[in-house]
Amino acid sequence: MTRYAIDHSRNMLIAQWSTGIGDTATTVAELPPARSAWDGLRLATSLTDLSQACWRCYTHPASTAERHGPNSLGWFRQCERDAFASIVPALTSPGPAAGGPFPTATTRVEDSAQRVGRSLRAFDTSQLTVRIITEVTDELAAIEQAELGDLSDRAQQAVVLSREDASPLQVSQADSLLHRHPFGPEELFTQVDPAAAAIAAAHWLYAAASTTARRGRLHPAQVVARVDGVKPLILESLIEIVTAIGTGTSPRQAVMPMIRHALHVAEGHLSGVTEARHRITAAEEFAERAHADHPELGLDFDAVYLPITSLDPTRPALDLLDNLLAGIHGCWLLDVQRVHPLGTLGDERTGPLRRRPVEAFLAEVRQEAAVRRDDLL
């Protein structure tokens, strides 16, 4: 989303958003005199809130909701998206009479737009309103562009947002980037929606694990289980993904439930009650064994860390993408160790030999990924 701030040295309203490798900023308008020293900050805050409400329609589309009848989750989400048409009128509405009640908004998008309109009226100038309308219109256009799978220009800010769905166009673009560089090029983080990139990366992780497994006479899940330098909880999710794909599940079906679950956790909701019960039971058994083996430690269930999700709820798609790429890299390291068991990446003695096995490994991974490409797209 776009964040707005006041540059007090120039008395300017500025907008900034992420590009995947850093933020970019642009000047929106010069602020005219206001009734209060805080009016500029109120305007910036209300614009940020409006951007967040609108981009949530992108990250939480109505199409991903399980129900779509009246007053259902899908219905409410569609109401939020439909409210885009009411934003510009809300910015220019005259507002309530002095001492009168504020209008009641039916959606978060409408409420945020009305707050921007009220903030604008503190400046008593039509020129600023025109600039803000242009700014908001550009922001809405960027969201609509991202919904179509085009993350260029201002829509690039979507590369840091975790979405409950993924554009097939974006998945295909991520697949092409990974074909060029299976370890994950920088463009994967600056040009592609992270949920789509994670779907493609899961496809390539399975290809890498299958390649290493075939050369080492192992199951792909066994290869992933042996990857070093990955936290146990993350490793668990990678094994789950590889196992699921190996049994015929598509990369999309293996990845998206994890991302959606983490997004729900971030909002205070817990889905997958059966799985949660299994985790609680396992934690209780762990605490009981620990207490029996080491009673002097005084361990109990309340002291056991129980992860609800294996992903960072604040950035689940990007977190999963990082983990999947680490898994692909780990498969290569296992392949290198099998070919050169005495060498390490930091060993100069094996330096001249590293390029040949790496290129051979990548060639086999590309071939494996190509064979299964229909399952990805």
Salt bridges, closest charged atoms under 4 A:
ASP7 OD2 - ARG10 NE 2.82
ASP23 OD2 - ARG3 NH2 2.54
ASP39 OD1 - ARG42 NH1 3.00
ASP111 OD2 - ARG115 NE 2.95
GLU135 OE2 - ARG154 NH2 2.37
GLU139 OE1 - ARG154 NE 2.77
GLU144 OE2 - ARG81 NH2 3.85
GLU147 OE2 - ARG81 NE 2.97
GLU164 OE2 - HIS60 NE2 3.84
GLU164 OE1 - ARG77 NH1 2.90
GLU164 OE2 - HIS264 NE2 3.48
ASP165 OD1 - ARG252 NH1 3.33
ASP175 OD2 - ARG373 NE 2.73
GLU187 OE1 - ARG180 NH2 3.11
GLU236 OE2 - ARG279 NH2 2.92
GLU267 OE2 - ARG56 NH2 2.36
GLU267 OE2 - HIS60 NE2 3.51
GLU275 OE2 - ARG279 NE 3.72
GLU296 OE2 - HIS294 ND1 3.48
ASP319 OD1 - ARG315 NH1 3.89
ASP322 OD2 - ARG315 NH2 3.30
ASP335 OD1 - ARG215 NE 2.66
ASP347 OD2 - ARG349 NH2 2.58
GLU359 OE2 - ARG355 NH1 3.98
GLU364 OE2 - ARG215 NH1 2.91
GLU368 OE1 - ARG214 NH1 3.28
ASP375 OD2 - ARG372 NH2 3.93
